[in-house]
Amino acid sequence: MKLTLLLTSLFFGSFPLAAQDLNVNGADIKLGLSDGRSIGSRLSQRALVHYTSDRLFLNFAGDFEGGTFIGSDVTIEGFSLNHNGADFRLGLNDGRSTGSKKSQRALVHSGSDRLIVNYEGDFEGGTFIQSNLNVSGTTTTSVLNITGGSDLSESFDVADKPMEKVQPGMVLCIDRKNPGKLKLSETAYDRTVAGIVSGAGDVNPGLIMGQEHSIASGEYPVALSGRVYCKVENSNGTITPGDLLTTSSKPGYAMKATDREKAQGAILGKAMTAMEGKEGLVLVLVSLQ
């Protein structure tokens, strides 16, 4: 017996979904085992899953290894994707979907076995993703323009956190007792200086690197290069743009470097703004040396 459902709440319209049997199981819709053709190589045979992160998955966890095939048009909120050879083209019935070129191709399966979005730049405004983009493989690009931050950071854990709470702008050093971890700086001209905790002064990290579930991960983004605000104090004199900065005896703070011999290997960067009070924030061009 053929069963046809109209899915209205998911797509703000309706379209028929034909299958042999569809069984609702919690938030999942599973293909019925009565149809031998619908049985995947795994036990679950899940077709639609409303995931806990408020996303809708089709062919959840790859239960059907042959992939997901749509044999006719799919209409979503007023515009259509029409199968045309190996291309998906935005329908011309919606004026907003018309690109500046004639093709209006949105998705193309190219001959090199790649899936291309906005093929040949049919939409000159580019491709915009309004939420997070998660990529499990390798990302290759000719130019990466980051507009949400200005430093290159790595994720570190801070071992044996002291009484002082670790805050953005604080200076961290290598923790000799805990490989791969850092600690708040607390010695002047410390040659184990590692970087500055990113995020102070409303300047965010632009790129955060790390490897999950390994020694190369952690709680705090630590700026290793670029521009970042740093906590400083004036025990070694007023800080002006161009001054070299080093660690201070005040935990987590930097100061002006005046002793060149001690400063070798203990410089964390160069001041780009001034600080005339006892302590405050200075914009620093991070350059460990």
ABEGO torsion letter per residue (X at the ends): XBBBBBBAAAAGBBBBBBBABBBBBEABBBBBAABAAABBABAAGBABBBBAAGBBBBGBGGABAAEBBBABBBBBGGBBBBBBEABBBBBAABAAABBABAAGBABBBBAAGBBBBGBGGABAAEBBBABBBBBABBBBBABBBBAABABBBBBBBBBGBBABBBBBGBBBBBBAABBGBBBBBABBGBAABAEBBBGBGGBBBABBBEBBGBAABEABBBBABEBBBBBBBAAAEBBBBGBBBBBBABBGBBBBBABAAAABGABAEBBABBBABABEBBBBBBBBX
